[in-house]
Amino acid sequence: MDVFLQQTINGLTLGAIYALIALGYTMVYGIIQLINFAHGEIFAAGGYIGVIALSFLQARGVLERHPILGLFLAFFLAMFYCAFLAVALERVAYKPLRGASRLALLLSALGMSIFFSNGMMLCQGVYDKAYPHFFTSGGFNIGGAIITNMQVFIMVGSVILMVTLNIFVNRTRLGKAMRATAQDRTMSAILGINADKTIVTTFVIGASLAAAAGVMVGLYYGSVRFDMGFIPGIKAFAAAVLGGIGNLTGAMIGGMMIGMVEIFAAGYLASEYKDVFAFIILILVLYFRPTGIMGVQVDDTRV
């Protein structure tokens, strides 16, 4: 029972990270019907900005005196940088191709993914960059399972971000414009909704969440590297498909499910094959329920 509870906690922690990344995939797809394969590299870029910011603050003694402030600054800078990066990505690689075929958009996304990954490798090197050790590693015991402070921070932080996103999408004027554009871009434009502004906002929000996940991963595992976005990005995409691509709640549920399956598979079956199970789930979902758990049939004629 202790092992099961421990694995559940570990799975929820990992699932929360996947959910944050998956939200970016599902939001962009819902608005412009694009699978943004460069999203994983934006997640990795957030991790790098986090380690750069925290290392800079540690060298000047800020982390020792004001650790909470330093952590806040690292998240803010990572989210701001990745939001800017996502806007540049949309303007340069996606906006000129809005009237093109989906294959052209897909190839552009794959090309930008390779470009960003190689750019990080050239700028930051091929070796892991270690995060500063300033976050307390303590925790507490529940039913024989150890919950670390970092796990609590990741789960609580992820829930806060996801709840804030839901409130924004459902309660604000701009959020309603995003939902209207996702449902029918032509009609929303007729009603006076600025499609460009809505699309840019979608990329900004998705990239900010991915950046936050990147910093969390760096803090959790202790380091980042240039290619860290590929596998989590694919798993987050699997989570978005599992939940129903284009559905925010579905992406959150899918992320949690992928995280739980991965941890339990590693703990009870074979840890060396843990990455395989996410892809098995993706294949099964695409075969038996292509729309996902909470997805609906979309109109494939939209571009």
Backbone as numpy.savetxt, mean C-alpha at the origin, in Angstrom:
# Nx Ny Nz CAx CAy CAz Cx Cy Cz
-2.50 -23.33 21.52 -3.34 -22.12 21.52 -2.47 -20.86 21.52
-1.36 -20.92 22.29 -0.46 -19.77 22.34 0.13 -19.48 20.96
0.51 -20.58 20.27 1.10 -20.42 18.94 0.08 -19.87 17.96
-1.15 -20.37 18.04 -2.21 -19.90 17.14 -2.47 -18.41 17.35
-2.56 -17.99 18.60 -2.81 -16.57 18.90 -1.65 -15.71 18.43
-0.43 -16.19 18.64 0.75 -15.45 18.20 0.76 -15.29 16.68
0.42 -16.36 15.98 0.38 -16.29 14.52 -0.73 -15.36 14.04
-1.85 -15.35 14.77 -2.94 -14.44 14.41 -2.50 -12.99 14.53
-1.80 -12.67 15.60 -1.30 -11.30 15.80 -0.32 -10.93 14.70
0.59 -11.85 14.39 1.56 -11.59 13.33 0.86 -11.41 11.98
-0.17 -12.23 11.74 -0.91 -12.13 10.49 -1.67 -10.82 10.36
-2.26 -10.37 11.45 -2.98 -9.09 11.42 -2.03 -7.93 11.17
-0.83 -8.01 11.75 0.16 -6.96 11.54 0.57 -6.88 10.08
0.90 -8.03 9.51 1.29 -8.07 8.10 0.12 -7.71 7.20
-1.06 -8.18 7.54 -2.24 -7.88 6.74 -2.58 -6.40 6.72
-2.34 -5.72 7.83 -2.59 -4.27 7.88 -1.70 -3.54 6.89
-0.46 -3.99 6.76 0.46 -3.37 5.80 0.01 -3.64 4.37
-0.36 -4.89 4.09 -0.86 -5.22 2.75 -2.12 -4.42 2.42
-2.97 -4.22 3.42 -4.21 -3.48 3.18 -3.93 -2.05 2.78
-2.95 -1.41 3.44 -2.61 -0.03 3.09 -2.12 0.07 1.65
-1.29 -0.90 1.24 -0.79 -0.88 -0.14 -1.93 -1.18 -1.12
-2.78 -2.15 -0.77 -3.86 -2.56 -1.67 -4.84 -1.43 -1.93
-5.01 -0.54 -0.97 -5.94 0.58 -1.16 -5.52 1.44 -2.35
-4.22 1.63 -2.52 -3.74 2.41 -3.66 -4.08 1.75 -4.98
-3.90 0.44 -5.06 -4.25 -0.29 -6.28 -5.74 -0.14 -6.59
-6.56 -0.38 -5.59 -8.00 -0.42 -5.83 -8.57 0.95 -6.13
-8.00 2.01 -5.51 -8.50 3.37 -5.78 -8.19 3.79 -7.21
-6.95 3.57 -7.64 -6.56 3.95 -9.00 -7.35 3.16 -10.03
-7.52 1.87 -9.80 -8.28 1.06 -10.75 -9.73 1.54 -10.80
-10.29 1.88 -9.65 -11.68 2.32 -9.63 -11.91 3.60 -10.42
-10.89 4.47 -10.48 -11.05 5.75 -11.16 -10.72 5.66 -12.65
-9.58 5.09 -13.00 -9.14 5.11 -14.40 -8.94 3.72 -14.98
-9.39 2.67 -14.27 -9.31 1.30 -14.79 -7.87 0.91 -15.14
-6.94 1.28 -14.27 -5.53 0.99 -14.50 -4.95 0.23 -13.32
-4.22 -0.84 -13.60 -3.47 -1.55 -12.57 -2.09 -0.89 -12.50
-1.88 -0.09 -11.48 -0.67 0.70 -11.36 0.46 -0.14 -10.78
1.18 -0.86 -11.65 2.24 -1.74 -11.18 3.44 -1.00 -10.61
3.49 0.31 -10.79 4.56 1.10 -10.17 4.26 1.43 -8.72
3.10 1.00 -8.24 2.69 1.33 -6.87 3.60 0.67 -5.84
4.09 -0.54 -6.12 5.01 -1.21 -5.20 6.30 -0.44 -5.03
6.77 0.19 -6.11 8.01 0.98 -6.01 7.78 2.27 -5.23
6.57 2.82 -5.29 6.26 3.98 -4.46 6.28 3.60 -2.99
5.78 2.43 -2.68 5.87 1.88 -1.33 7.32 1.78 -0.88
8.20 1.27 -1.76 9.62 1.16 -1.43 10.25 2.53 -1.25
9.87 3.49 -2.09 10.41 4.85 -1.97 10.05 5.46 -0.62
8.83 5.18 -0.14 8.43 5.66 1.18 9.33 5.10 2.27
9.69 3.81 2.14 10.60 3.21 3.11 11.96 3.87 3.10
12.45 4.23 1.92 13.76 4.88 1.82 13.72 6.30 2.41
12.68 7.04 2.12 12.58 8.39 2.68 12.51 8.32 4.20
11.83 7.31 4.71 11.75 7.13 6.16 13.11 6.91 6.78
13.93 6.03 6.19 15.25 5.75 6.77 16.18 6.94 6.62
16.06 7.67 5.52 16.88 8.87 5.35 16.53 9.93 6.38
15.22 10.15 6.56 14.78 11.16 7.52 15.16 10.78 8.95
14.93 9.53 9.33 15.23 9.10 10.69 16.73 9.10 10.96
17.53 8.72 9.98 18.99 8.74 10.15 19.49 10.17 10.32
18.92 11.09 9.55 19.28 12.51 9.66 18.93 13.05 11.05
17.73 12.72 11.53 17.30 13.20 12.84 18.10 12.55 13.96
18.45 11.27 13.78 19.25 10.60 14.81 20.65 11.21 14.91
21.24 11.56 13.77 22.58 12.14 13.77 22.61 13.48 14.49
21.48 14.14 14.55 21.40 15.45 15.22 20.76 15.35 16.60
20.56 14.14 17.08 20.08 13.95 18.43 18.60 14.19 18.63
17.85 14.39 17.55 16.41 14.68 17.68 15.65 13.45 18.15
16.03 12.27 17.64 15.30 11.05 18.00 15.42 10.74 19.49
16.59 11.00 20.05 16.78 10.72 21.47 15.95 11.66 22.34
15.85 12.91 21.93 15.11 13.90 22.73 13.62 13.88 22.45
13.25 13.73 21.17 11.83 13.80 20.78 11.51 12.66 19.80
11.44 11.42 20.27 11.21 10.29 19.35 9.87 10.36 18.62
8.82 10.80 19.31 7.50 10.87 18.66 7.51 11.91 17.55
8.13 13.05 17.81 8.23 14.09 16.78 9.03 13.58 15.60
10.14 12.88 15.87 10.95 12.35 14.79 10.19 11.35 13.95
9.41 10.50 14.61 8.62 9.51 13.89 7.56 10.19 13.03
6.92 11.22 13.58 5.91 11.96 12.83 6.53 12.62 11.60
7.69 13.23 11.77 8.36 13.89 10.64 8.73 12.88 9.56
9.19 11.70 9.97 9.57 10.67 8.99 8.35 10.25 8.16
7.23 10.03 8.82 6.01 9.64 8.09 5.54 10.78 7.19
5.58 12.00 7.71 5.11 13.14 6.92 5.96 13.32 5.66
7.29 13.28 5.81 8.17 13.47 4.67 8.02 12.35 3.65
7.89 11.11 4.14 7.71 9.98 3.23 6.41 10.10 2.46
5.34 10.45 3.14 4.04 10.57 2.48 4.02 11.75 1.51
4.64 12.86 1.90 4.69 14.03 1.02 5.50 13.73 -0.24
6.67 13.11 -0.06 7.52 12.80 -1.21 6.83 11.83 -2.16
6.23 10.78 -1.62 5.59 9.78 -2.47 4.33 10.33 -3.15
3.64 11.25 -2.50 2.50 11.91 -3.14 2.97 12.71 -4.34
4.07 13.44 -4.17 4.66 14.21 -5.28 5.10 13.27 -6.39
5.73 12.14 -6.02 6.20 11.16 -7.00 5.02 10.57 -7.78
3.92 10.31 -7.09 2.75 9.73 -7.74 2.11 10.71 -8.72
2.07 11.98 -8.35 1.52 12.99 -9.25 2.38 13.10 -10.51
3.70 13.10 -10.32 4.60 13.14 -11.48 4.41 11.90 -12.35
4.25 10.75 -11.73 4.00 9.51 -12.46 2.73 9.60 -13.29
1.67 10.10 -12.69 0.39 10.21 -13.39 0.48 11.18 -14.55
1.15 12.32 -14.35 1.24 13.34 -15.38 2.12 12.90 -16.56
3.21 12.21 -16.26 4.17 11.86 -17.30 3.80 10.56 -18.00
3.41 9.54 -17.24 3.24 8.20 -17.81 1.81 7.81 -18.11
0.84 8.38 -17.40 -0.54 7.90 -17.53 -1.48 8.91 -18.22
-1.37 10.17 -17.87 -2.28 11.15 -18.44 -2.21 11.21 -19.97
-1.01 11.20 -20.58 -0.96 11.24 -22.06 -1.59 10.02 -22.72
-1.81 8.94 -21.95 -2.32 7.70 -22.52 -3.77 7.41 -22.12
-4.47 8.41 -21.60 -5.84 8.15 -21.15 -6.75 7.71 -22.28
-6.50 8.17 -23.47 -7.33 7.78 -24.60 -6.83 6.55 -25.32
-5.71 6.01 -24.84 -5.11 4.85 -25.50 -5.72 3.56 -24.95
-5.26 2.44 -25.50 -5.77 1.15 -25.05 -5.25 0.82 -23.65
-5.91 -0.13 -23.02 -5.47 -0.54 -21.69 -4.11 -1.23 -21.74
-3.81 -1.86 -22.85 -2.50 -2.50 -22.99 -1.39 -1.47 -22.95
-1.61 -0.32 -23.59 -0.62 0.74 -23.57 -0.41 1.27 -22.16
-1.50 1.43 -21.41 -1.39 1.88 -20.02 -0.66 0.85 -19.17
-0.96 -0.42 -19.41 -0.32 -1.48 -18.64 1.18 -1.52 -18.90
1.57 -1.39 -20.16 2.99 -1.37 -20.50 3.69 -0.16 -19.91
3.00 0.96 -19.90 3.57 2.17 -19.28 3.78 1.96 -17.80
2.81 1.32 -17.12 2.93 1.06 -15.69 4.10 0.13 -15.40
4.24 -0.92 -16.20 5.35 -1.85 -16.02 6.69 -1.15 -16.26
6.74 -0.31 -17.29 7.96 0.43 -17.58 8.35 1.37 -16.44
7.37 2.05 -15.85 7.67 2.96 -14.75 8.08 2.19 -13.50
7.53 0.99 -13.32 7.95 0.16 -12.20 9.43 -0.19 -12.30
9.86 -0.59 -13.49 11.27 -0.92 -13.71 12.14 0.33 -13.56
11.66 1.44 -14.08 12.40 2.71 -14.00 12.62 3.13 -12.55
11.57 3.09 -11.74 11.69 3.49 -10.33 12.60 2.53 -9.56
12.44 1.23 -9.82 13.25 0.25 -9.10 14.73 0.43 -9.40
15.06 0.61 -10.66 16.46 0.82 -11.03 16.97 2.17 -10.57
16.09 3.17 -10.54 16.49 4.48 -10.03 16.87 4.41 -8.56
16.09 3.68 -7.76 16.42 3.52 -6.35 17.71 2.73 -6.17
17.92 1.73 -7.03 19.15 0.94 -6.94 20.37 1.82 -7.22
20.28 2.69 -8.22 21.41 3.55 -8.57 21.64 4.63 -7.52
20.56 5.13 -6.94 20.70 6.22 -5.95 21.07 5.72 -4.57
20.54 4.56 -4.17 20.71 4.08 -2.80 21.58 2.84 -2.68
21.94 2.22 -3.80 22.77 1.03 -3.75 21.95 -0.24 -3.66
22.64 -1.37 -3.78 21.97 -2.67 -3.81 21.87 -3.31 -2.43
22.50 -2.73 -1.44 22.51 -3.33 -0.11 21.40 -2.75 0.76
21.03 -3.51 1.78 19.98 -3.07 2.71 20.44 -1.82 3.45
19.49 -0.95 3.71 19.74 0.22 4.56 19.02 0.01 5.88
19.77 0.04 6.96 19.21 -0.25 8.28 18.50 0.97 8.86
17.34 0.73 9.47 16.61 1.78 10.17 17.25 2.03 11.55
17.26 3.27 12.00 17.79 3.56 13.35 16.99 2.81 14.42
17.66 2.30 15.43 17.01 1.58 16.52 16.67 2.58 17.63
15.48 3.10 17.57 15.07 4.04 18.61 13.70 3.70 19.16
12.93 2.91 18.40 11.58 2.54 18.83 11.69 1.40 19.83
11.07 1.55 20.97 11.18 0.52 22.01 10.68 -0.82 21.51
11.41 -1.88 21.87 11.04 -3.22 21.44 10.20 -3.96 22.48
9.73 -3.26 23.49 8.94 -3.89 24.53 7.56 -4.28 24.03
6.79 -4.89 24.90 5.44 -5.31 24.54 4.72 -5.85 25.75
3.67 -6.61 25.50 2.91 -7.19 26.59 2.37 -8.54 26.18
1.95 -9.30 27.18 1.52 -10.68 26.98 0.01 -10.77 27.06
-0.58 -11.43 26.05 -2.02 -11.69 26.06 -2.24 -13.16 25.75
-2.71 -13.91 26.74 -2.99 -15.32 26.53 -1.79 -16.14 26.11
-0.61 -15.73 26.53 0.59 -16.44 26.16 1.25 -15.95 24.89
0.61 -15.02 24.17 1.17 -14.45 22.95 1.78 -13.09 23.25
2.90 -12.80 22.63 3.60 -11.54 22.84 3.21 -10.56 21.73
2.69 -9.41 22.14 2.39 -8.33 21.20 3.40 -7.22 21.45
4.25 -6.96 20.47 5.26 -5.92 20.64 4.64 -4.54 20.43
5.33 -3.54 20.95 4.87 -2.16 20.76 4.82 -1.79 19.29
5.77 -2.33 18.51 5.78 -2.03 17.08 4.54 -2.61 16.40
4.13 -3.81 16.78 2.94 -4.40 16.19 1.69 -3.60 16.54
1.62 -3.15 17.78 0.50 -2.30 18.18 0.49 -1.01 17.38
1.67 -0.42 17.22 1.79 0.83 16.46 1.32 0.64 15.02
1.76 -0.47 14.38 1.39 -0.72 12.99 -0.11 -0.95 12.85
-0.68 -1.77 13.72 -2.11 -2.07 13.61 -2.98 -0.85 13.91
-2.63 -0.13 14.98 -3.41 1.07 15.33 -3.25 2.14 14.26
-2.00 2.36 13.80 -1.77 3.36 12.76 -2.49 3.02 11.47
-2.49 1.76 11.09 -3.16 1.34 9.86 -4.67 1.53 9.97
-5.22 1.17 11.12 -6.66 1.35 11.32 -7.04 2.82 11.26
-6.24 3.68 11.87 -6.51 5.12 11.84 -6.50 5.64 10.40
-5.49 5.23 9.63 -5.40 5.68 8.24 -6.57 5.17 7.41
-6.96 3.91 7.61 -8.06 3.34 6.82 -9.40 3.94 7.20
-9.61 4.20 8.49 -10.86 4.84 8.92 -10.92 6.26 8.39
-9.80 6.97 8.44 -9.75 8.34 7.92 -10.07 8.36 6.43
-9.52 7.38 5.70 -9.81 7.30 4.26 -11.29 7.05 4.01
-11.89 6.15 4.76 -13.32 5.88 4.59 -14.17 7.11 4.88
-13.81 7.84 5.93 -14.54 9.08 6.24 -14.39 10.09 5.12
-13.16 10.22 4.62 -12.91 11.17 3.53 -13.72 10.82 2.28
-13.69 9.55 1.90 -14.38 9.13 0.67 -15.89 9.25 0.79
-16.43 8.97 1.97 -17.88 8.92 2.13 -18.51 10.22 2.64
-17.72 11.08 3.27 -18.31 12.26 3.91 -17.92 13.59 3.26
-16.81 13.64 2.54 -16.36 14.92 1.99 -16.83 15.10 0.55
-16.82 16.33 0.11 -17.26 16.64 -1.25 -16.31 16.02 -2.29
-15.00 16.14 -2.02 -14.03 15.58 -2.95 -14.10 14.05 -2.96
-14.36 13.45 -1.81 -14.52 12.00 -1.76 -15.72 11.53 -2.55
-16.81 12.27 -2.46 -18.00 11.92 -3.25 -17.72 12.09 -4.74
-16.91 13.10 -5.08 -16.54 13.28 -6.49 -15.72 12.10 -6.99
-14.87 11.57 -6.12 -14.08 10.39 -6.49 -14.98 9.19 -6.74
-15.98 9.00 -5.87 -16.89 7.87 -6.06 -17.73 8.04 -7.31
-18.14 9.27 -7.59 -18.94 9.52 -8.80 -18.11 9.28 -10.06
-16.86 9.70 -10.04 -15.98 9.49 -11.19 -15.73 8.01 -11.41
-15.58 7.26 -10.32 -15.36 5.82 -10.42 -16.58 5.13 -11.02
-17.77 5.60 -10.69 -19.00 4.96 -11.18 -19.25 5.29 -12.65
-19.08 6.57 -13.02 -19.34 6.98 -14.40 -18.59 8.29 -14.67
-17.42 8.18 -15.31 -16.60 9.36 -15.51 -17.27 10.37 -16.46
-17.95 9.86 -17.49 -18.60 10.76 -18.45 -19.70 11.58 -17.79
-20.57 10.91 -17.04 -21.66 11.61 -16.38 -21.14 12.58 -15.31
-20.12 12.17 -14.56 -19.57 13.05 -13.54 -18.97 14.31 -14.16
-18.36 14.18 -15.35 -17.82 15.35 -16.05 -18.94 16.27 -16.49
-20.06 15.69 -16.95 -21.22 16.50 -17.36 -21.77 17.29 -16.17
-21.69 16.69 -14.99 -22.20 17.35 -13.78 -21.20 18.36 -13.20
-20.07 18.53 -13.86 -19.13 19.57 -13.44 -18.00 19.09 -12.56
-17.82 17.80 -12.41 -16.72 17.27 -11.59 -15.44 17.28 -12.41
-14.40 17.86 -11.85 -13.11 17.96 -12.52 -12.40 16.61 -12.46
-12.33 15.92 -13.59 -11.75 14.57 -13.61 -10.26 14.61 -13.28
-9.54 15.61 -13.81 -8.09 15.71 -13.55 -7.81 15.85 -12.06
-8.55 16.72 -11.41 -8.36 16.93 -9.97 -8.68 15.67 -9.19
-9.72 14.97 -9.60 -10.11 13.74 -8.91 -9.06 12.66 -9.07
-8.53 12.52 -10.27 -7.51 11.50 -10.53 -6.24 11.79 -9.76
-5.82 13.05 -9.76 -4.61 13.43 -9.02 -4.80 13.17 -7.53
-5.96 13.50 -7.01 -6.23 13.25 -5.59 -6.16 11.77 -5.27
-6.67 10.95 -6.17 -6.62 9.50 -5.97 -5.19 9.01 -5.90
-4.35 9.47 -6.81 -2.94 9.06 -6.79 -2.24 9.55 -5.53
-2.54 10.76 -5.11 -1.92 11.32 -3.90 -2.26 10.49 -2.67
-3.54 10.17 -2.52 -3.98 9.40 -1.34 -3.38 7.99 -1.37
-3.47 7.33 -2.52 -2.92 5.98 -2.62 -1.43 5.94 -2.34
-0.68 6.90 -2.88 0.76 6.94 -2.66 1.10 7.25 -1.21
0.32 8.12 -0.58 0.57 8.46 0.83 0.39 7.24 1.73
-0.65 6.46 1.47 -0.86 5.24 2.25 0.25 4.23 2.02
0.69 4.10 0.77 1.79 3.18 0.47 3.08 3.64 1.15
3.31 4.94 1.18 4.51 5.48 1.84 4.49 5.17 3.33
3.32 5.35 3.94 3.19 5.03 5.37 3.48 3.55 5.61
2.98 2.70 4.71 3.26 1.26 4.83 4.75 0.98 4.67
5.42 1.71 3.78 6.85 1.53 3.58 7.66 1.85 4.83
7.30 2.94 5.51 7.98 3.30 6.75 7.70 2.25 7.82
6.46 1.78 7.89 6.11 0.75 8.88 6.91 -0.53 8.66
7.05 -0.93 7.40 7.83 -2.14 7.09 9.28 -1.95 7.49
9.84 -0.76 7.21 11.22 -0.49 7.59 11.42 -0.55 9.10
10.48 0.01 9.84 10.56 -0.02 11.30 10.37 -1.45 11.82
9.49 -2.21 11.18 9.15 -3.54 11.66 10.28 -4.55 11.40
10.83 -4.50 10.19 11.87 -5.46 9.83 13.28 -4.92 10.02
13.41 -3.62 10.24 14.70 -3.04 10.56 15.52 -2.56 9.39
15.05 -2.75 8.15 15.83 -2.30 7.00 14.94 -2.23 5.76
15.46 -1.58 4.72 14.77 -1.49 3.43 15.81 -1.74 2.33
15.32 -2.12 1.15 16.20 -2.29 0.00 15.44 -1.89 -1.26
16.18 -1.70 -2.36 15.60 -1.10 -3.56 14.49 -1.95 -4.19
14.55 -3.27 -4.04 13.55 -4.13 -4.68 12.50 -4.64 -3.71
12.37 -3.99 -2.56 11.43 -4.46 -1.54 9.97 -4.26 -1.93
9.71 -3.48 -2.96 8.33 -3.21 -3.33 7.70 -4.23 -4.24
8.51 -5.10 -4.84 7.95 -6.01 -5.85 7.01 -7.06 -5.25
7.52 -7.87 -4.33 6.71 -8.95 -3.77 5.53 -8.41 -2.96
5.75 -7.45 -2.02 4.58 -6.90 -1.31 3.59 -6.23 -2.26
4.10 -5.63 -3.33 3.19 -5.01 -4.30 2.30 -6.02 -4.98
2.88 -7.15 -5.37 2.09 -8.21 -6.01 1.09 -8.79 -5.02
1.52 -8.97 -3.77 0.60 -9.51 -2.77 -0.53 -8.53 -2.47
-0.21 -7.25 -2.44 -1.25 -6.24 -2.22 -2.22 -6.21 -3.40
-1.70 -6.41 -4.61 -2.58 -6.50 -5.77 -3.49 -7.72 -5.65
-2.93 -8.83 -5.18 -3.74 -10.03 -4.95 -4.81 -9.74 -3.91
-4.46 -8.96 -2.89 -5.43 -8.59 -1.85 -6.54 -7.73 -2.43
-6.18 -6.80 -3.32 -7.19 -5.95 -3.94 -8.14 -6.76 -4.80
-7.59 -7.72 -5.55 -8.43 -8.59 -6.38 -9.30 -9.48 -5.51
-8.72 -10.02 -4.45 -9.47 -10.88 -3.54 -10.66 -10.15 -2.93
-10.44 -8.91 -2.50 -11.52 -8.14 -1.90 -12.51 -7.59 -2.90
-12.08 -7.45 -4.14 -12.92 -6.84 -5.16 -12.28 -5.56 -5.63
-11.55 -5.61 -6.75 -10.80 -4.46 -7.22 -11.74 -3.28 -7.45
-11.40 -2.14 -6.87 -12.26 -0.96 -6.93 -13.07 -0.75 -5.67
-13.06 -1.71 -4.74 -13.83 -1.61 -3.51 -12.88 -1.40 -2.34
-13.02 -0.28 -1.63 -12.10 0.05 -0.54 -12.20 -0.94 0.61
-13.42 -1.23 1.03 -13.59 -2.19 2.12 -13.06 -3.56 1.73
-13.30 -3.94 0.49 -12.80 -5.22 0.01 -11.27 -5.28 0.03
-10.60 -4.18 -0.31 -9.14 -4.14 -0.28 -8.63 -4.33 1.14
-9.28 -3.72 2.11 -8.87 -3.88 3.51 -9.03 -5.34 3.95
-10.19 -5.92 3.64 -10.44 -7.31 4.01 -9.47 -8.23 3.29
-9.24 -7.98 2.01 -8.32 -8.80 1.24 -6.90 -8.74 1.78
-6.46 -7.54 2.17 -5.13 -7.40 2.75 -4.98 -8.21 4.03
-5.98 -8.13 4.89 -5.94 -8.90 6.14 -5.92 -10.40 5.86
-6.72 -10.83 4.88 -6.78 -12.26 4.57 -5.46 -12.77 4.00
-4.85 -12.00 3.11 -3.56 -12.40 2.54 -2.49 -12.48 3.63
-2.48 -11.50 4.52 -1.52 -11.52 5.61 -1.70 -12.72 6.52
-2.94 -13.03 6.85 -3.21 -14.18 7.72 -2.82 -15.49 7.04
-3.19 -15.64 5.77 -2.86 -16.87 5.04 -1.36 -17.05 4.96
-0.64 -15.98 4.68 0.82 -16.07 4.55 1.47 -16.50 5.86
1.05 -15.88 6.96 1.66 -16.20 8.26 1.32 -17.61 8.69
0.07 -18.02 8.55 -0.32 -19.37 8.96 0.32 -20.43 8.07
0.45 -20.13 6.78 1.11 -21.07 5.88 2.58 -21.22 6.25
3.22 -20.10 6.59 4.63 -20.16 6.99 4.80 -20.88 8.31
3.85 -20.69 9.22 3.97 -21.29 10.54 3.63 -22.76 10.61
2.64 -23.18 9.81 2.14 -24.55 9.92 2.49 -25.44 8.73
2.89 -24.83 7.62 3.21 -25.64 6.44 4.70 -25.55 6.12
5.08 -24.58 5.30 6.49 -24.44 4.92 6.79 -22.95 4.73
7.68 -22.42 5.54 7.99 -20.99 5.50 8.62 -20.58 4.17
9.39 -21.49 3.55 10.06 -21.14 2.29 9.08 -20.96 1.14
7.85 -21.45 1.30 6.84 -21.32 0.25 5.75 -20.31 0.61
6.01 -19.46 1.60 4.95 -18.55 2.07 4.50 -17.58 0.99
5.43 -17.17 0.10 5.06 -16.23 -0.96 4.15 -16.88 -2.00
4.23 -18.19 -2.11 3.45 -18.89 -3.13 1.96 -18.84 -2.83
1.60 -18.87 -1.55 0.20 -19.00 -1.19 -0.63 -17.78 -1.61
-0.01 -16.59 -1.57 -0.73 -15.39 -2.01 -1.08 -15.50 -3.49
-0.17 -16.04 -4.28 -0.41 -16.17 -5.71 -1.41 -17.30 -6.00
-1.40 -18.33 -5.18 -2.40 -19.39 -5.32 -3.80 -18.83 -5.08
-3.91 -18.00 -4.04 -5.20 -17.36 -3.75 -5.63 -16.48 -4.91
-4.68 -15.71 -5.47 -5.00 -14.85 -6.60 -5.53 -15.66 -7.78
-4.88 -16.77 -8.10 -5.31 -17.62 -9.21 -6.70 -18.19 -8.95
-6.93 -18.67 -7.72 -8.23 -19.26 -7.40 -9.35 -18.22 -7.47
-9.07 -17.01 -6.96 -10.09 -15.96 -7.00 -10.40 -15.57 -8.44
-9.36 -15.40 -9.26 -9.59 -15.03 -10.65 -10.36 -16.12 -11.40
-10.19 -17.37 -10.99 -10.87 -18.47 -11.67 -12.32 -18.62 -11.22
-12.54 -18.61 -9.90 -13.87 -18.90 -9.37 -14.73 -17.64 -9.16
-14.10 -16.52 -8.81 -14.86 -15.29 -8.58 -14.03 -14.10 -9.02
-14.00 -13.81 -10.31 -13.15 -12.74 -10.83 -13.43 -11.36 -10.22
-14.65 -11.13 -9.76 -15.00 -9.83 -9.20 -14.58 -9.70 -7.73
-14.10 -10.77 -7.11 -13.66 -10.70 -5.72 -14.81 -10.84 -4.74
-14.47 -10.76 -3.46 -15.45 -10.96 -2.40 -16.54 -9.90 -2.42
-16.14 -8.63 -2.54 -17.09 -7.53 -2.47 -17.18 -6.74 -3.77
-16.59 -7.28 -4.83 -16.59 -6.56 -6.10 -17.87 -6.75 -6.86
-18.06 -5.88 -7.83 -19.22 -5.98 -8.73 -18.70 -6.02 -10.15
-19.53 -6.50 -11.05 -19.15 -6.57 -12.45 -18.96 -5.16 -13.00
-17.81 -4.90 -13.62 -17.54 -3.57 -14.18 -17.79 -3.57 -15.66
-17.95 -2.37 -16.18 -18.18 -2.22 -17.63 -16.82 -2.16 -18.31
-16.49 -3.19 -19.06 -15.18 -3.28 -19.69 -15.03 -2.33 -20.87
-16.08 -1.63 -21.26 -15.97 -0.69 -22.38 -15.39 0.63 -21.95
-15.30 0.87 -20.63 -14.75 2.13 -20.16 -13.23 2.13 -20.34
-12.67 3.28 -20.64 -11.23 3.41 -20.83 -10.68 4.29 -19.73
